[in-house]
Amino acid sequence: MSDPQSPDPQLPNPPPPPSGNMLGCALFTIGALILIPSGLCTAAGVIMFVMEMFEDPQQLVTNLGDILPFAAMTLIPLAIGIALVWTAWRTRRQ
């Protein structure tokens, strides 16, 4: 008979506990809370700029100074949200 204290060689090693699961969930939540509103705002602004381009091209030329602040206010948070969600996915895969 075999010794009950010795490990059974046929049983595989148990998988290691998931690491970074809580951190990944937190990063994903924060990233999604940033990504969704900034993405909607970016889409609404782009739609308004395209509509303005078709309605009155001369007015668009005079309002080109509005594009840089619009891009800064929408694309920077969008990039931060994308980076947080990507980091969350990378953290949870390990």
A tleap script that builds the chain and sets N, CA, C and O, in Angstrom:
source leaprc.protein.ff14SB
mol = sequence {
  NMET SER ASP PRO GLN SER PRO ASP PRO GLN
  LEU PRO ASN PRO PRO PRO PRO PRO SER GLY
  ASN MET LEU GLY CYS ALA LEU PHE THR ILE
  GLY ALA LEU ILE LEU ILE PRO SER GLY LEU
  CYS THR ALA ALA GLY VAL ILE MET PHE VAL
  MET GLU MET PHE GLU ASP PRO GLN GLN LEU
  VAL THR ASN LEU GLY ASP ILE LEU PRO PHE
  ALA ALA MET THR LEU ILE PRO LEU ALA ILE
  GLY ILE ALA LEU VAL TRP THR ALA TRP ARG
  THR ARG ARG CGLN
}
set mol.1.N position { 0.829 -1.175 0.000 }
set mol.1.CA position { 0.000 0.000 0.000 }
set mol.1.C position { 0.874 1.238 0.000 }
set mol.1.O position { 2.003 1.235 0.489 }
set mol.2.N position { 0.332 2.263 -0.547 }
set mol.2.CA position { 1.103 3.504 -0.615 }
set mol.2.C position { 0.907 4.321 0.658 }
set mol.2.O position { -0.086 4.184 1.372 }
set mol.3.N position { 1.859 5.146 0.901 }
set mol.3.CA position { 1.831 6.008 2.081 }
set mol.3.C position { 0.828 7.147 1.842 }
set mol.3.O position { 0.926 7.819 0.815 }
set mol.4.N position { -0.143 7.395 2.758 }
set mol.4.CA position { -1.134 8.452 2.528 }
set mol.4.C position { -0.514 9.853 2.569 }
set mol.4.O position { -1.129 10.807 2.095 }
set mol.5.N position { 0.674 9.989 3.119 }
set mol.5.CA position { 1.314 11.295 3.197 }
set mol.5.C position { 2.024 11.685 1.895 }
set mol.5.O position { 2.252 12.870 1.651 }
set mol.6.N position { 2.371 10.714 1.067 }
set mol.6.CA position { 3.104 11.029 -0.157 }
set mol.6.C position { 2.121 11.524 -1.224 }
set mol.6.O position { 0.999 11.026 -1.321 }
set mol.7.N position { 2.548 12.501 -2.019 }
set mol.7.CA position { 1.652 13.017 -3.072 }
set mol.7.C position { 1.498 12.005 -4.197 }
set mol.7.O position { 2.426 11.259 -4.508 }
set mol.8.N position { 0.338 11.988 -4.791 }
set mol.8.CA position { 0.057 11.081 -5.893 }
set mol.8.C position { 0.729 11.618 -7.162 }
set mol.8.O position { 0.444 12.746 -7.562 }
set mol.9.N position { 1.602 10.855 -7.800 }
set mol.9.CA position { 2.317 11.365 -8.975 }
set mol.9.C position { 1.406 11.567 -10.188 }
set mol.9.O position { 1.799 12.263 -11.124 }
set mol.10.N position { 0.217 10.992 -10.204 }
set mol.10.CA position { -0.665 11.125 -11.356 }
set mol.10.C position { -1.501 12.400 -11.304 }
set mol.10.O position { -2.024 12.822 -12.335 }
set mol.11.N position { -1.641 13.023 -10.144 }
set mol.11.CA position { -2.417 14.259 -10.049 }
set mol.11.C position { -1.573 15.432 -10.545 }
set mol.11.O position { -0.423 15.579 -10.131 }
set mol.12.N position { -2.127 16.266 -11.422 }
set mol.12.CA position { -1.355 17.419 -11.899 }
set mol.12.C position { -1.242 18.473 -10.796 }
set mol.12.O position { -2.042 18.515 -9.860 }
set mol.13.N position { -0.242 19.302 -10.937 }
set mol.13.CA position { -0.089 20.390 -9.977 }
set mol.13.C position { -1.262 21.348 -10.102 }
set mol.13.O position { -1.701 21.635 -11.216 }
set mol.14.N position { -1.778 21.848 -8.992 }
set mol.14.CA position { -2.896 22.787 -9.085 }
set mol.14.C position { -2.426 24.097 -9.730 }
set mol.14.O position { -1.286 24.517 -9.531 }
set mol.15.N position { -3.302 24.729 -10.494 }
set mol.15.CA position { -2.893 25.985 -11.144 }
set mol.15.C position { -2.644 27.059 -10.086 }
set mol.15.O position { -3.274 27.054 -9.029 }
set mol.16.N position { -1.737 27.965 -10.370 }
set mol.16.CA position { -1.482 29.026 -9.396 }
set mol.16.C position { -2.695 29.944 -9.287 }
set mol.16.O position { -3.459 30.079 -10.242 }
set mol.17.N position { -2.874 30.566 -8.144 }
set mol.17.CA position { -4.015 31.474 -8.004 }
set mol.17.C position { -3.876 32.648 -8.968 }
set mol.17.O position { -2.764 33.101 -9.240 }
set mol.18.N position { -4.994 33.138 -9.482 }
set mol.18.CA position { -4.912 34.246 -10.434 }
set mol.18.C position { -4.314 35.482 -9.766 }
set mol.18.O position { -4.703 35.869 -8.664 }
set mol.19.N position { -3.374 36.075 -10.454 }
set mol.19.CA position { -2.735 37.256 -9.897 }
set mol.19.C position { -3.217 38.491 -10.644 }
set mol.19.O position { -3.434 38.450 -11.855 }
set mol.20.N position { -3.380 39.560 -9.932 }
set mol.20.CA position { -3.782 40.809 -10.552 }
set mol.20.C position { -5.237 40.881 -10.937 }
set mol.20.O position { -5.624 41.780 -11.683 }
set mol.21.N position { -6.058 39.971 -10.458 }
set mol.21.CA position { -7.460 39.962 -10.845 }
set mol.21.C position { -8.189 41.188 -10.303 }
set mol.21.O position { -8.966 41.817 -11.022 }
set mol.22.N position { -7.945 41.525 -9.054 }
set mol.22.CA position { -8.616 42.675 -8.458 }
set mol.22.C position { -8.108 43.976 -9.080 }
set mol.22.O position { -8.890 44.889 -9.346 }
set mol.23.N position { -6.803 44.055 -9.310 }
set mol.23.CA position { -6.225 45.237 -9.943 }
set mol.23.C position { -6.757 45.390 -11.364 }
set mol.23.O position { -7.071 46.501 -11.790 }
set mol.24.N position { -6.859 44.299 -12.092 }
set mol.24.CA position { -7.384 44.349 -13.452 }
set mol.24.C position { -8.828 44.813 -13.499 }
set mol.24.O position { -9.209 45.583 -14.380 }
set mol.25.N position { -9.632 44.345 -12.553 }
set mol.25.CA position { -11.033 44.784 -12.505 }
set mol.25.C position { -11.135 46.270 -12.183 }
set mol.25.O position { -11.959 46.980 -12.759 }
set mol.26.N position { -10.297 46.735 -11.263 }
set mol.26.CA position { -10.318 48.153 -10.900 }
set mol.26.C position { -9.867 49.015 -12.074 }
set mol.26.O position { -10.492 50.034 -12.368 }
set mol.27.N position { -8.797 48.622 -12.744 }
set mol.27.CA position { -8.323 49.385 -13.898 }
set mol.27.C position { -9.349 49.396 -15.022 }
set mol.27.O position { -9.549 50.417 -15.680 }
set mol.28.N position { -9.995 48.257 -15.240 }
set mol.28.CA position { -11.007 48.185 -16.292 }
set mol.28.C position { -12.188 49.100 -15.973 }
set mol.28.O position { -12.696 49.793 -16.855 }
set mol.29.N position { -12.624 49.103 -14.715 }
set mol.29.CA position { -13.761 49.938 -14.326 }
set mol.29.C position { -13.438 51.420 -14.486 }
set mol.29.O position { -14.229 52.177 -15.050 }
set mol.30.N position { -12.282 51.827 -13.991 }
set mol.30.CA position { -11.901 53.233 -14.104 }
set mol.30.C position { -11.711 53.614 -15.568 }
set mol.30.O position { -12.147 54.683 -15.995 }
set mol.31.N position { -11.062 52.741 -16.336 }
set mol.31.CA position { -10.856 53.014 -17.754 }
set mol.31.C position { -12.161 53.112 -18.524 }
set mol.31.O position { -12.314 53.978 -19.385 }
set mol.32.N position { -13.100 52.231 -18.220 }
set mol.32.CA position { -14.398 52.281 -18.911 }
set mol.32.C position { -15.176 53.533 -18.538 }
set mol.32.O position { -15.858 54.117 -19.380 }
set mol.33.N position { -15.075 53.951 -17.270 }
set mol.33.CA position { -15.768 55.173 -16.851 }
set mol.33.C position { -15.171 56.411 -17.508 }
set mol.33.O position { -15.866 57.415 -17.666 }
set mol.34.N position { -13.930 56.362 -17.884 }
set mol.34.CA position { -13.318 57.479 -18.616 }
set mol.34.C position { -13.577 57.331 -20.114 }
set mol.34.O position { -13.882 58.308 -20.797 }
set mol.35.N position { -13.456 56.119 -20.612 }
set mol.35.CA position { -13.514 55.858 -22.051 }
set mol.35.C position { -14.900 56.107 -22.653 }
set mol.35.O position { -15.002 56.705 -23.724 }
set mol.36.N position { -15.940 55.671 -22.001 }
set mol.36.CA position { -17.283 55.766 -22.587 }
set mol.36.C position { -17.737 57.222 -22.741 }
set mol.36.O position { -18.135 57.598 -23.844 }
set mol.37.N position { -17.701 58.064 -21.694 }
set mol.37.CA position { -18.144 59.453 -21.904 }
set mol.37.C position { -17.249 60.229 -22.868 }
set mol.37.O position { -17.747 61.010 -23.678 }
set mol.38.N position { -15.930 60.023 -22.790 }
set mol.38.CA position { -15.056 60.774 -23.699 }
set mol.38.C position { -15.226 60.282 -25.131 }
set mol.38.O position { -15.103 61.069 -26.070 }
set mol.39.N position { -15.504 59.005 -25.313 }
set mol.39.CA position { -15.770 58.499 -26.657 }
set mol.39.C position { -17.055 59.057 -27.237 }
set mol.39.O position { -17.112 59.406 -28.416 }
set mol.40.N position { -18.088 59.142 -26.408 }
set mol.40.CA position { -19.345 59.730 -26.876 }
set mol.40.C position { -19.178 61.210 -27.199 }
set mol.40.O position { -19.729 61.700 -28.185 }
set mol.41.N position { -18.421 61.917 -26.374 }
set mol.41.CA position { -18.178 63.336 -26.608 }
set mol.41.C position { -17.368 63.538 -27.890 }
set mol.41.O position { -17.653 64.449 -28.667 }
set mol.42.N position { -16.377 62.706 -28.109 }
set mol.42.CA position { -15.579 62.795 -29.327 }
set mol.42.C position { -16.445 62.534 -30.556 }
set mol.42.O position { -16.350 63.250 -31.553 }
set mol.43.N position { -17.281 61.514 -30.480 }
set mol.43.CA position { -18.156 61.198 -31.617 }
set mol.43.C position { -19.129 62.335 -31.893 }
set mol.43.O position { -19.352 62.688 -33.051 }
set mol.44.N position { -19.711 62.915 -30.843 }
set mol.44.CA position { -20.646 64.028 -31.038 }
set mol.44.C position { -19.930 65.233 -31.642 }
set mol.44.O position { -20.469 65.888 -32.535 }
set mol.45.N position { -18.735 65.530 -31.171 }
set mol.45.CA position { -17.987 66.661 -31.719 }
set mol.45.C position { -17.593 66.458 -33.160 }
set mol.45.O position { -17.668 67.390 -33.961 }
set mol.46.N position { -17.170 65.244 -33.509 }
set mol.46.CA position { -16.798 64.957 -34.902 }
set mol.46.C position { -18.019 65.074 -35.799 }
set mol.46.O position { -17.924 65.615 -36.901 }
set mol.47.N position { -19.155 64.580 -35.349 }
set mol.47.CA position { -20.389 64.693 -36.145 }
set mol.47.C position { -20.753 66.154 -36.349 }
set mol.47.O position { -21.160 66.544 -37.443 }
set mol.48.N position { -20.610 66.973 -35.298 }
set mol.48.CA position { -20.931 68.399 -35.443 }
set mol.48.C position { -19.968 69.096 -36.394 }
set mol.48.O position { -20.387 69.942 -37.184 }
set mol.49.N position { -18.669 68.752 -36.330 }
set mol.49.CA position { -17.709 69.356 -37.252 }
set mol.49.C position { -17.990 68.958 -38.693 }
set mol.49.O position { -17.874 69.783 -39.599 }
set mol.50.N position { -18.359 67.695 -38.913 }
set mol.50.CA position { -18.671 67.246 -40.275 }
set mol.50.C position { -19.936 67.932 -40.785 }
set mol.50.O position { -19.996 68.340 -41.945 }
set mol.51.N position { -20.941 68.060 -39.928 }
set mol.51.CA position { -22.163 68.761 -40.347 }
set mol.51.C position { -21.868 70.223 -40.670 }
set mol.51.O position { -22.401 70.764 -41.638 }
set mol.52.N position { -21.026 70.860 -39.869 }
set mol.52.CA position { -20.667 72.252 -40.121 }
set mol.52.C position { -19.874 72.379 -41.420 }
set mol.52.O position { -20.002 73.374 -42.133 }
set mol.53.N position { -19.063 71.380 -41.725 }
set mol.53.CA position { -18.270 71.414 -42.950 }
set mol.53.C position { -19.185 71.374 -44.182 }
set mol.53.O position { -18.908 72.036 -45.183 }
set mol.54.N position { -20.262 70.604 -44.109 }
set mol.54.CA position { -21.167 70.530 -45.248 }
set mol.54.C position { -22.124 71.715 -45.315 }
set mol.54.O position { -22.514 72.133 -46.405 }
set mol.55.N position { -22.506 72.261 -44.158 }
set mol.55.CA position { -23.460 73.371 -44.159 }
set mol.55.C position { -22.812 74.678 -44.596 }
set mol.55.O position { -23.345 75.367 -45.466 }
set mol.56.N position { -21.678 75.028 -44.009 }
set mol.56.CA position { -21.042 76.302 -44.320 }
set mol.56.C position { -19.524 76.152 -44.224 }
set mol.56.O position { -18.947 76.328 -43.151 }
set mol.57.N position { -18.881 75.828 -45.345 }
set mol.57.CA position { -17.430 75.620 -45.308 }
set mol.57.C position { -16.649 76.872 -44.890 }
set mol.57.O position { -15.595 76.759 -44.264 }
set mol.58.N position { -17.150 78.045 -45.225 }
set mol.58.CA position { -16.447 79.273 -44.836 }
set mol.58.C position { -16.444 79.457 -43.323 }
set mol.58.O position { -15.454 79.917 -42.755 }
set mol.59.N position { -17.524 79.106 -42.680 }
set mol.59.CA position { -17.597 79.206 -41.220 }
set mol.59.C position { -16.633 78.217 -40.569 }
set mol.59.O position { -16.060 78.507 -39.519 }
set mol.60.N position { -16.455 77.058 -41.185 }
set mol.60.CA position { -15.522 76.071 -40.657 }
set mol.60.C position { -14.090 76.601 -40.696 }
set mol.60.O position { -13.312 76.369 -39.770 }
set mol.61.N position { -13.747 77.308 -41.765 }
set mol.61.CA position { -12.399 77.864 -41.888 }
set mol.61.C position { -12.148 78.874 -40.773 }
set mol.61.O position { -11.048 78.922 -40.223 }
set mol.62.N position { -13.128 79.663 -40.439 }
set mol.62.CA position { -12.948 80.655 -39.373 }
set mol.62.C position { -12.941 79.999 -37.992 }
set mol.62.O position { -12.411 80.577 -37.043 }
set mol.63.N position { -13.509 78.824 -37.865 }
set mol.63.CA position { -13.553 78.130 -36.571 }
set mol.63.C position { -12.477 77.062 -36.419 }
set mol.63.O position { -12.590 76.204 -35.544 }
set mol.64.N position { -11.443 77.095 -37.244 }
set mol.64.CA position { -10.388 76.080 -37.134 }
set mol.64.C position { -9.649 76.175 -35.804 }
set mol.64.O position { -9.057 75.191 -35.363 }
set mol.65.N position { -9.670 77.320 -35.166 }
set mol.65.CA position { -9.041 77.469 -33.862 }
set mol.65.C position { -9.744 76.681 -32.778 }
set mol.65.O position { -9.181 76.481 -31.702 }
set mol.66.N position { -10.953 76.232 -33.034 }
set mol.66.CA position { -11.696 75.436 -32.055 }
set mol.66.C position { -11.322 73.962 -32.090 }
set mol.66.O position { -11.669 73.218 -31.173 }
set mol.67.N position { -10.631 73.533 -33.119 }
set mol.67.CA position { -10.327 72.108 -33.259 }
set mol.67.C position { -9.292 71.656 -32.235 }
set mol.67.O position { -9.431 70.579 -31.655 }
set mol.68.N position { -8.255 72.464 -32.003 }
set mol.68.CA position { -7.210 72.057 -31.062 }
set mol.68.C position { -7.734 71.925 -29.629 }
set mol.68.O position { -7.444 70.917 -28.985 }
set mol.69.N position { -8.490 72.891 -29.099 }
set mol.69.CA position { -9.041 72.673 -27.751 }
set mol.69.C position { -10.013 71.488 -27.697 }
set mol.69.O position { -10.057 70.756 -26.709 }
set mol.70.N position { -10.786 71.312 -28.768 }
set mol.70.CA position { -11.700 70.164 -28.821 }
set mol.70.C position { -10.918 68.858 -28.773 }
set mol.70.O position { -11.281 67.932 -28.047 }
set mol.71.N position { -9.841 68.791 -29.555 }
set mol.71.CA position { -9.035 67.577 -29.575 }
set mol.71.C position { -8.392 67.326 -28.220 }
set mol.71.O position { -8.321 66.184 -27.766 }
set mol.72.N position { -7.926 68.383 -27.575 }
set mol.72.CA position { -7.287 68.209 -26.262 }
set mol.72.C position { -8.297 67.749 -25.217 }
set mol.72.O position { -7.986 66.897 -24.385 }
set mol.73.N position { -9.501 68.307 -25.258 }
set mol.73.CA position { -10.505 67.958 -24.245 }
set mol.73.C position { -11.105 66.581 -24.461 }
set mol.73.O position { -11.622 65.992 -23.511 }
set mol.74.N position { -11.057 66.052 -25.662 }
set mol.74.CA position { -11.698 64.760 -25.904 }
set mol.74.C position { -10.715 63.631 -26.162 }
set mol.74.O position { -10.918 62.516 -25.682 }
set mol.75.N position { -9.668 63.896 -26.902 }
set mol.75.CA position { -8.766 62.807 -27.282 }
set mol.75.C position { -7.803 62.415 -26.174 }
set mol.75.O position { -7.418 61.249 -26.088 }
set mol.76.N position { -7.401 63.355 -25.320 }
set mol.76.CA position { -6.500 62.997 -24.220 }
set mol.76.C position { -7.205 62.062 -23.226 }
set mol.76.O position { -6.642 61.019 -22.894 }
set mol.77.N position { -8.411 62.388 -22.736 }
set mol.77.CA position { -9.090 61.417 -21.863 }
set mol.77.C position { -9.418 60.108 -22.578 }
set mol.77.O position { -9.407 59.045 -21.957 }
set mol.78.N position { -9.707 60.176 -23.863 }
set mol.78.CA position { -9.970 58.959 -24.630 }
set mol.78.C position { -8.728 58.069 -24.648 }
set mol.78.O position { -8.835 56.855 -24.475 }
set mol.79.N position { -7.564 58.657 -24.855 }
set mol.79.CA position { -6.317 57.881 -24.860 }
set mol.79.C position { -6.017 57.305 -23.475 }
set mol.79.O position { -5.534 56.178 -23.366 }
set mol.80.N position { -6.298 58.062 -22.427 }
set mol.80.CA position { -6.081 57.570 -21.063 }
set mol.80.C position { -7.010 56.392 -20.774 }
set mol.80.O position { -6.583 55.389 -20.201 }
set mol.81.N position { -8.272 56.510 -21.166 }
set mol.81.CA position { -9.223 55.415 -20.964 }
set mol.81.C position { -8.831 54.167 -21.731 }
set mol.81.O position { -8.943 53.057 -21.212 }
set mol.82.N position { -8.371 54.339 -22.968 }
set mol.82.CA position { -7.930 53.188 -23.763 }
set mol.82.C position { -6.722 52.534 -23.111 }
set mol.82.O position { -6.636 51.307 -23.048 }
set mol.83.N position { -5.785 53.350 -22.622 }
set mol.83.CA position { -4.587 52.800 -21.978 }
set mol.83.C position { -4.953 52.030 -20.706 }
set mol.83.O position { -4.380 50.973 -20.442 }
set mol.84.N position { -5.900 52.545 -19.916 }
set mol.84.CA position { -6.301 51.851 -18.692 }
set mol.84.C position { -7.003 50.530 -18.997 }
set mol.84.O position { -6.740 49.524 -18.339 }
set mol.85.N position { -7.885 50.527 -19.982 }
set mol.85.CA position { -8.581 49.286 -20.350 }
set mol.85.C position { -7.583 48.270 -20.912 }
set mol.85.O position { -7.673 47.084 -20.592 }
set mol.86.N position { -6.639 48.709 -21.737 }
set mol.86.CA position { -5.627 47.807 -22.282 }
set mol.86.C position { -4.762 47.228 -21.168 }
set mol.86.O position { -4.445 46.039 -21.170 }
set mol.87.N position { -4.379 48.089 -20.206 }
set mol.87.CA position { -3.576 47.609 -19.076 }
set mol.87.C position { -4.362 46.610 -18.241 }
set mol.87.O position { -3.805 45.627 -17.753 }
set mol.88.N position { -5.642 46.858 -18.078 }
set mol.88.CA position { -6.480 45.920 -17.318 }
set mol.88.C position { -6.531 44.562 -18.001 }
set mol.88.O position { -6.431 43.536 -17.329 }
set mol.89.N position { -6.682 44.533 -19.310 }
set mol.89.CA position { -6.714 43.263 -20.033 }
set mol.89.C position { -5.376 42.549 -19.922 }
set mol.89.O position { -5.336 41.330 -19.755 }
set mol.90.N position { -4.281 43.295 -20.013 }
set mol.90.CA position { -2.956 42.678 -19.888 }
set mol.90.C position { -2.731 42.147 -18.474 }
set mol.90.O position { -2.106 41.100 -18.304 }
set mol.91.N position { -3.228 42.850 -17.461 }
set mol.91.CA position { -3.054 42.428 -16.074 }
set mol.91.C position { -3.856 41.170 -15.788 }
set mol.91.O position { -3.374 40.272 -15.099 }
set mol.92.N position { -5.057 41.096 -16.303 }
set mol.92.CA position { -5.924 39.946 -16.005 }
set mol.92.C position { -5.505 38.694 -16.756 }
set mol.92.O position { -5.861 37.596 -16.328 }
set mol.93.N position { -4.770 38.801 -17.850 }
set mol.93.CA position { -4.364 37.623 -18.624 }
set mol.93.C position { -3.242 36.850 -17.935 }
set mol.93.O position { -3.106 35.644 -18.145 }
set mol.94.N position { -2.454 37.512 -17.132 }
set mol.94.CA position { -1.288 36.851 -16.531 }
set mol.94.C position { -1.645 35.848 -15.516 }
set mol.94.O position { -0.762 35.218 -14.933 }
savepdb mol mol.pdb
quit
